[in-house]
Amino acid sequence: MSIAAAVLLAAPAFAETPEALVARGAYLARIMDCAGCHMPRGPGGAPDPAGGLSGGTIGFQMPGVGIFWPPNLTPDPTGLGGWSEAEIIAALTTGLRPDGRVLAPIMPWPSYAAMSEADQKALAAFLRAMPPVARQTPQIVASAAEAQAPFYAVTLP
């Protein structure tokens, strides 16, 4: 076998570098609009890119759920810092957190469950590679009187 043929046969094994995996994950996070919910907002309501995906500062009120705010997705301990790749992928594809809690219905995990295994790993790699941002997500509350941050009310017919 020639050296060129050997290089071509071996190329797929080296094609998925850690950098390429993270870049693919960043692309997926953009087209999946993770920032639409998980990026903090500035005083005028515009997204604050400096906050990364450190958690939404505008919550959602849903009947039967309460008022909740999108969590911190950075690898800080206040976010996904203690989660393994497998736990991140399980949450994205089954809607279950490592602690057994079900993700809020607004999280489109049923759609994400259709991602390929390679894309699941890429998105998890990106989330784990982001700079950690310490930002505690407000606790779920039952009423507007208890809310400590702004929120949208989602009504169901």
Contacts in CASP RR format, 6 or more apart in sequence:
PFRMAT RR
TARGET T0000
AUTHOR 0000-0000-0000
METHOD contacts of the structure
MODEL  1
MSIAAAVLLAAPAFAETPEALVARGAYLARIMDCAGCHMPRGPGGAPDPA
GGLSGGTIGFQMPGVGIFWPPNLTPDPTGLGGWSEAEIIAALTTGLRPDG
RVLAPIMPWPSYAAMSEADQKALAAFLRAMPPVARQTPQIVASAAEAQAP
FYAVTLP
16 118 0 8 1.000
18 125 0 8 1.000
21 121 0 8 1.000
21 122 0 8 1.000
21 125 0 8 1.000
21 126 0 8 1.000
22 122 0 8 1.000
22 125 0 8 1.000
22 126 0 8 1.000
22 129 0 8 1.000
24 118 0 8 1.000
24 119 0 8 1.000
24 122 0 8 1.000
24 126 0 8 1.000
25 119 0 8 1.000
25 122 0 8 1.000
25 123 0 8 1.000
25 125 0 8 1.000
25 126 0 8 1.000
26 126 0 8 1.000
28 115 0 8 1.000
28 119 0 8 1.000
28 122 0 8 1.000
28 123 0 8 1.000
28 126 0 8 1.000
29 35 0 8 1.000
29 53 0 8 1.000
29 123 0 8 1.000
29 126 0 8 1.000
29 127 0 8 1.000
32 112 0 8 1.000
32 123 0 8 1.000
34 53 0 8 1.000
34 73 0 8 1.000
35 47 0 8 1.000
35 49 0 8 1.000
35 52 0 8 1.000
35 53 0 8 1.000
36 47 0 8 1.000
37 55 0 8 1.000
37 56 0 8 1.000
37 70 0 8 1.000
37 106 0 8 1.000
38 52 0 8 1.000
38 53 0 8 1.000
38 54 0 8 1.000
38 55 0 8 1.000
38 56 0 8 1.000
38 70 0 8 1.000
38 71 0 8 1.000
38 72 0 8 1.000
38 73 0 8 1.000
39 47 0 8 1.000
39 48 0 8 1.000
39 49 0 8 1.000
39 51 0 8 1.000
39 52 0 8 1.000
39 53 0 8 1.000
39 54 0 8 1.000
39 55 0 8 1.000
39 56 0 8 1.000
40 47 0 8 1.000
40 48 0 8 1.000
40 51 0 8 1.000
40 52 0 8 1.000
40 54 0 8 1.000
40 55 0 8 1.000
40 56 0 8 1.000
40 57 0 8 1.000
40 135 0 8 1.000
41 47 0 8 1.000
41 48 0 8 1.000
41 56 0 8 1.000
41 57 0 8 1.000
41 58 0 8 1.000
42 48 0 8 1.000
42 57 0 8 1.000
45 58 0 8 1.000
51 133 0 8 1.000
51 135 0 8 1.000
52 74 0 8 1.000
52 130 0 8 1.000
52 131 0 8 1.000
52 133 0 8 1.000
53 72 0 8 1.000
53 73 0 8 1.000
53 74 0 8 1.000
53 127 0 8 1.000
53 130 0 8 1.000
54 72 0 8 1.000
54 73 0 8 1.000
54 74 0 8 1.000
54 76 0 8 1.000
54 133 0 8 1.000
54 135 0 8 1.000
55 69 0 8 1.000
55 70 0 8 1.000
55 71 0 8 1.000
55 72 0 8 1.000
55 73 0 8 1.000
55 135 0 8 1.000
55 137 0 8 1.000
56 69 0 8 1.000
56 70 0 8 1.000
56 137 0 8 1.000
57 69 0 8 1.000
57 149 0 8 1.000
57 150 0 8 1.000
58 69 0 8 1.000
58 149 0 8 1.000
58 150 0 8 1.000
58 151 0 8 1.000
58 152 0 8 1.000
59 67 0 8 1.000
59 68 0 8 1.000
59 69 0 8 1.000
59 70 0 8 1.000
59 149 0 8 1.000
59 150 0 8 1.000
59 151 0 8 1.000
59 152 0 8 1.000
60 67 0 8 1.000
60 68 0 8 1.000
60 69 0 8 1.000
60 104 0 8 1.000
60 106 0 8 1.000
60 151 0 8 1.000
60 152 0 8 1.000
60 154 0 8 1.000
61 67 0 8 1.000
61 144 0 8 1.000
61 147 0 8 1.000
61 151 0 8 1.000
61 152 0 8 1.000
61 153 0 8 1.000
61 154 0 8 1.000
62 68 0 8 1.000
62 104 0 8 1.000
62 105 0 8 1.000
62 106 0 8 1.000
62 154 0 8 1.000
62 156 0 8 1.000
63 154 0 8 1.000
63 155 0 8 1.000
63 156 0 8 1.000
65 104 0 8 1.000
65 105 0 8 1.000
65 140 0 8 1.000
66 140 0 8 1.000
66 141 0 8 1.000
66 142 0 8 1.000
66 143 0 8 1.000
67 140 0 8 1.000
67 141 0 8 1.000
67 142 0 8 1.000
67 143 0 8 1.000
67 144 0 8 1.000
67 146 0 8 1.000
67 147 0 8 1.000
67 151 0 8 1.000
68 104 0 8 1.000
68 140 0 8 1.000
69 137 0 8 1.000
69 138 0 8 1.000
69 149 0 8 1.000
69 151 0 8 1.000
70 137 0 8 1.000
71 79 0 8 1.000
71 137 0 8 1.000
72 78 0 8 1.000
72 79 0 8 1.000
72 80 0 8 1.000
72 133 0 8 1.000
72 135 0 8 1.000
72 136 0 8 1.000
72 137 0 8 1.000
73 79 0 8 1.000
73 80 0 8 1.000
73 127 0 8 1.000
73 130 0 8 1.000
74 80 0 8 1.000
74 81 0 8 1.000
74 127 0 8 1.000
74 130 0 8 1.000
74 131 0 8 1.000
74 132 0 8 1.000
74 133 0 8 1.000
74 135 0 8 1.000
75 81 0 8 1.000
75 82 0 8 1.000
75 127 0 8 1.000
75 128 0 8 1.000
75 129 0 8 1.000
75 130 0 8 1.000
75 132 0 8 1.000
76 132 0 8 1.000
76 133 0 8 1.000
76 134 0 8 1.000
76 135 0 8 1.000
77 132 0 8 1.000
77 134 0 8 1.000
78 134 0 8 1.000
78 135 0 8 1.000
78 136 0 8 1.000
78 137 0 8 1.000
79 135 0 8 1.000
79 137 0 8 1.000
80 88 0 8 1.000
80 127 0 8 1.000
80 128 0 8 1.000
81 128 0 8 1.000
81 132 0 8 1.000
83 91 0 8 1.000
83 98 0 8 1.000
85 121 0 8 1.000
85 124 0 8 1.000
85 125 0 8 1.000
85 128 0 8 1.000
87 97 0 8 1.000
87 98 0 8 1.000
88 123 0 8 1.000
88 124 0 8 1.000
88 127 0 8 1.000
88 128 0 8 1.000
89 120 0 8 1.000
89 121 0 8 1.000
89 124 0 8 1.000
90 96 0 8 1.000
90 98 0 8 1.000
91 97 0 8 1.000
91 98 0 8 1.000
91 103 0 8 1.000
91 109 0 8 1.000
92 109 0 8 1.000
92 112 0 8 1.000
92 113 0 8 1.000
92 115 0 8 1.000
92 120 0 8 1.000
92 123 0 8 1.000
92 124 0 8 1.000
93 109 0 8 1.000
93 112 0 8 1.000
93 113 0 8 1.000
93 115 0 8 1.000
93 120 0 8 1.000
94 109 0 8 1.000
94 113 0 8 1.000
95 102 0 8 1.000
95 103 0 8 1.000
95 107 0 8 1.000
95 109 0 8 1.000
96 102 0 8 1.000
96 103 0 8 1.000
97 103 0 8 1.000
103 109 0 8 1.000
106 154 0 8 1.000
115 123 0 8 1.000
138 147 0 8 1.000
138 148 0 8 1.000
138 149 0 8 1.000
141 147 0 8 1.000
141 148 0 8 1.000
144 151 0 8 1.000
END
